[in-house]
């Protein structure tokens, strides 16, 4: 009789195998969930980040918040100092907000960094004229 009872309890080896597969499944699911959470948080390529910042700056301009747009363009320059478009956009904002002295200083630096840029030279001329319309 005892032997019959032992025979009924034989699948003990199978239980250990099943537990092992359950552990593997839990680990696999954990890795997948972790990847789903972490991958979007990983830094994007520099060009992707700059593109997102240009989009953000444009949204600020559309909303009429030029100071936030200017700060966003400065973030672009921090990431990529030779990003001429961001330099130009900052200068345009400075002229538009009549921060004339800052605009002249900005365009002076812009022209030094990008001496062949016609946009820099044109912006510098506009910055020098900045505020003169109100003086007349």
C-alpha positions in Angstrom: 0.0 0.0 0.0 2.7 2.4 0.8 4.2 1.7 -2.6 1.0 2.7 -4.3 1.0 5.9 -2.4 4.6 6.6 -3.5 3.6 5.9 -7.1 0.9 8.5 -6.9 3.4 11.1 -5.7 5.9 10.4 -8.5 5.5 13.6 -10.6 7.7 15.5 -8.1 10.5 15.8 -10.7 8.0 17.4 -13.1 7.0 20.0 -10.5 10.6 21.1 -10.2 10.9 21.4 -14.0 7.6 23.4 -14.1 8.9 25.7 -11.3 12.1 26.3 -13.3 10.1 27.4 -16.4 7.9 29.6 -14.3 11.0 31.4 -13.0 12.4 31.8 -16.5 9.0 33.2 -17.7 8.9 35.7 -14.8 12.5 36.8 -15.6 11.6 37.2 -19.3 8.5 39.2 -18.6 10.4 41.4 -16.2 13.1 42.1 -18.8 10.4 43.0 -21.4 8.6 45.3 -19.0 11.9 47.0 -18.0 12.8 47.5 -21.6 9.4 49.1 -22.3 9.9 51.5 -19.5 13.6 52.3 -20.0 14.0 52.5 -23.8 11.9 55.7 -24.2 14.0 57.3 -21.5 17.3 56.7 -23.2 18.9 59.7 -24.9 18.0 60.2 -28.5 20.6 61.1 -31.1 21.9 64.7 -31.0 20.1 65.5 -34.3 16.8 64.2 -33.0 17.1 66.2 -29.8 17.9 69.4 -31.8 14.9 68.8 -34.1 12.7 68.4 -31.0 14.1 71.7 -29.6 13.5 73.5 -32.8 9.9 72.3 -32.7 9.6 73.4 -29.1 11.0 76.9 -29.9 8.5 77.3 -32.8 5.7 76.4 -30.4 6.8 79.1 -28.0 7.0 81.6 -30.9 3.5 80.6 -32.1 2.3 81.1 -28.5 3.9 84.5 -28.4 6.4 83.6 -25.7 9.7 84.8 -27.3 11.7 84.6 -24.1 11.1 80.8 -23.8 11.8 80.4 -27.5 15.1 82.3 -27.0 16.0 80.0 -24.1 15.2 77.0 -26.2 17.5 78.2 -29.0 20.2 78.7 -26.4 19.7 75.0 -25.4 20.4 74.1 -29.0 23.6 76.1 -29.0 24.7 74.4 -25.8 24.2 71.0 -27.5 25.7 72.1 -30.9 27.6 75.4 -30.7 28.0 75.6 -34.5 24.2 75.5 -35.2 24.0 78.7 -37.2 20.2 78.7 -37.5 19.8 78.8 -33.7 22.3 81.8 -33.6 20.2 83.5 -36.2 16.9 82.9 -34.5 18.2 84.3 -31.2 19.4 87.4 -33.0 16.0 87.8 -34.6 14.2 87.5 -31.3 16.6 90.1 -29.7 15.9 92.6 -32.5 12.2 91.9 -32.4 12.0 92.4 -28.6 14.2 95.5 -29.0 17.0 94.2 -26.8 19.2 96.3 -29.1 22.6 96.2 -27.2 22.2 92.5 -26.6 21.3 92.0 -30.3 24.4 93.9 -31.5 26.6 91.9 -29.1 25.0 88.7 -30.2 25.4 89.4 -33.9 29.0 90.5 -33.3 29.7 87.1 -31.9 27.7 85.4 -34.6 29.7 87.1 -37.3 32.9 86.1 -35.6 31.8 82.5 -35.5 30.3 82.4 -39.0 32.3 85.0 -41.0 30.9 83.9 -44.4 27.3 84.0 -43.3 25.3 86.6 -45.1 22.5 86.2 -42.5 24.9 87.1 -39.8 26.0 90.3 -41.5 22.4 91.2 -42.4 21.3 90.6 -38.8 24.2 92.7 -37.5 23.0 95.6 -39.7 19.4 95.2 -38.4 20.7 95.0 -34.8 22.6 98.3 -35.3 19.3 99.9 -36.6 17.4 98.4 -33.7 15.5 101.0 -31.7 16.3 103.8 -34.0 12.8 103.8 -35.4 11.4 104.6 -32.0 13.9 107.5 -31.7 12.4 109.3 -34.7 
